[in-house]
Amino acid sequence: MVNYIVLYKIRKRVKKILKDKISDGELATTKTSCLGCLADDISWEIYYLMKEKKEEG
């Protein structure tokens, strides 16, 4: 079962990190870049890595 509260917290933190990196010039963006989409993809990957680690331990 997906814990959407944890996923939301991860997404919020990832989005903040991405915004900070963009403002510092560490990440390049284009006019068609979707920051929310990128944050969603990264958040899901982190969530599943955390879930996998929890199941192993």
SULBEL-V61066 format. One record per run of one state. SS is the DSSP state (H for helix, E for strand, L for the rest). FROM is the first residue (numbers start at 1). TO is the last residue. Records with the same first field share a line. If there is no record, write none. Layout:
SS = FROM-TO ; FROM-TO
This chain:
L = 1-3 ; 24-34 ; 57-57
H = 4-23 ; 35-56
